[in-house]
Amino acid sequence: MTDVESKMSSAVLHLEKELNTLRTSRANPSMLDSIFVNAYGSKTPLNQLGNISIQDANTITIQIWDTSLIKLIENAIAESNLGINPQIDGQLIRLPIPKLSEERRKEIIKIASEFAESSKVTVRNIRRDFIEISKNEKKNTNLSEDELKIKINEIQKSTDNNIKKIENILEEKKNDIMKV
């Protein structure tokens, strides 16, 4: 059961990470987690090239450590699907977060829903795999029919709890996105 719980929990954590990369109308440093820059001969995460901070509710600032990378970082941000136009000010890059249109909010909610559905499928696959393992265990050991049913019920309870967590996280994110 601890394997079931840990695998299902990791699916929920993965969803939270994915949802953090989606843009809301407020500045959030985790929005930049999915941006990689071709620096030093490899793709480097943006957060390893400078200090990322929140200036105010609508502005993210990046204090770049190596000024020779400013152009590369600017291009990587502009090419990302965040819809943010970077403003260069010496070693500082300002990212003003524009207000989201109603249409864009609905698109982001649709993406968030797809992420959540993918996580639910992962949780259900974990349930299926562990029920299969339990049935094989019954064949190979002297596990009784009642013990098997108890085990399957525990796996189902864990599945239901994690699906509920996923739905709550999605609902929270939808509310966050729809806030003006």
Beta strands, then each sheet from edge to edge (+ up, - down):
strand 1: 36-39
strand 2: 42-45
strand 3: 50-56
strand 4: 59-64
strand 5: 87-89
strand 6: 92-96
sheet 1: 1+ 2-
sheet 2: 3+ 4- 6+ 5-
end
